[in-house]
Amino acid sequence: MARSVQVESSPARVTLFGFPSVPAHAELVHRPRSVRLTHALLALAGCWLAAPVLAIVPPHVPWLFGALAAGLYFGWKQWRGPYEVRRLEAKCPNCGGELVVRQGARIDLPHKLTCFSCHHEPLLEVDGA
């Protein structure tokens, strides 16, 4: 059964100290804590349950440690970021350059962006989040 995804199209702004705020448009998917925790625990359990099986394959110890480390890494990736970016249209308040966040990135708000034109780091702030 397909899961219903609630995409929040929110008015946002990009702020940088010493410059007026610039309006932005963000489409974000909220990932509740329960969903993030479930996905993180499943990733952790999947890798850690595979660890004893992988430890049978020579050389034994590197595969075991690799599976344990992979569980921690994938669990952390699933846990972080309560918002997933679907689309972001934003400009730098300093130089007007396009600010880029890849689609599918998991972020927290306010989110520090990097302007590759002027190398400042403005903040993305979403109203109501």
N, C-alpha and C positions, 0 to 999 in steps of 0.2 A: 504494500500500500504506500503510495507516495505521501511524503510529509508536506504539509502546508508551510510555506515560508512567508513570513511577514516582513516585507521590505518597507522600511521606514524612509520616506523621502522627506528629508528635513532641511529647513533653512539653517545655514551654518555661517560662520564667519572665520576669517583668518586674521589673527592678531599678531602684531610684532611691536615690541616696545619702541615708542618714539614715532610711530607711524599710525595713521588712521586705519581702523579695521576695514577689511574688504569682504563683501558678501561672497558666499560660496554656496554650492549646492552639493549635498551628500546623500547618497542612497546607501543606507546601512541596514544590515540584518542583525537584530539583537539575538545573542546566544545566551540564554539564561544559565545561571550557575549550575543548575541540575543537569542540563545537557552537557555543559563543558566537563563537569565532574564525571559523568557517565562515560563520555568518550575518552577522557584521560585514563580512567581506570581500566577500560577495555583495551586500550593500547598498551598500557603497562602490563596487564595480565596476559595478553596475547604474546608479547615478547618474552615475558618471564616464564610462561608455561612452555615456550619453545626452547628455552635455555637448556634444560636437561637433555632434550633430544639432540640439540646441536652440539652438546658437550661430548657426544659419542663420536663425532667426526674428528679425526686427527687433523691438525694439532688441537687437542681438547680445550685447553685453557683459553686461547684467544677467542674461540667461538662462544664460550660461556660468558666471558666478560663483554664481548660484543653484543650479545643478546640482552644482557643486563643493562648495558649503557643505552642500547636502542630503545628499551622500554622506558627508561627515564627521559630520553630525548623526545620520543613520540608522545609520551604522556604530557610532558611540558608543553609541546606544541599544541596539543588539543586543549589544554587548560587555559592558556593565555588569551587575552583579547576578548572582551565581552561583545565586541561588535565586529562584523565582517563587512568589508567594503565591497559594494556592488559597483558603485560609480562615484567619482568625485570630480567636480569642476571647481577649481580654485586657482587664484592668482596670488603672487607674492605682493604683500603691501609695499615693499621697498622698490622693486624693479618692474613689477607687473608680469614677471615670468610665470609660465605654467608650472603648478605644483603637481607632482605625480605621486600617486599611491596605487600600487598594482591591484588589480581586481582580485578579490579573494583574500587580501591581507587582513589579518586580525589585529585590531587596534583597541586601545583604551582611550577614553576622552578625558581631558583634552589630549590631542595627539600632536607630537612635535613633527613637523614636516621639514624637509630640506629643500631649499631653493638652489638648484644647480647653476643658476645664472649669477646670483650675487652672494651665494654661500651663507645666507642668513638662515635661521631656523625658526620660522613662525609657528604659532600654535593653531591647530584646527579646533574650534569650539562649536558644538552643535546645540542649538536652542532646544530645551526640554529634555536633555539627556543627562 
